Amino acid sequence: SHWPEFTIKFGIKTYKMAVCSNHVHAIIRIHSGDLYKKFVQAFAGTLSKSLAIRWQSRPFTRLLNWGREYDKACRYVEQNWLESMGFIDYRERIEERRRREA
């Protein structure tokens, strides 16, 4: 994994992470928007080259507040990891259901 070298290079603290079959979830702390942009470009480019893939969409980013938002995001990332590892069955997300029904 290239993650450790990127956390050092960009000064990232990782709180939770889930590497799934076709996407990655990470709850991180990074010190600036500029560093975040550089990190995403470097990390996505490195993954793309090493896995010989092309990304289908841009990264989704959301700023979290400590407390409930952070706790909810941590549970979501953990659920994704458990599903991707096959420990629990996949559960459709509300957003997916809404898109499918629209």
HELIX and SHEET records of a PDB file:
HELIX    1   1 TRP A    3  PHE A   10  1                                   8    
HELIX    2   2 GLY A   33  LEU A   51  1                                  19    
HELIX    3   3 ARG A   68  SER A   84  1                                  17    
HELIX    4   4 ILE A   94  GLU A  101  1                                   8    
SHEET    1   A 2 LYS A  13  VAL A  19  0                                        
SHEET    2   A 2 VAL A  24  ARG A  29 -1                                        
END                                                                             
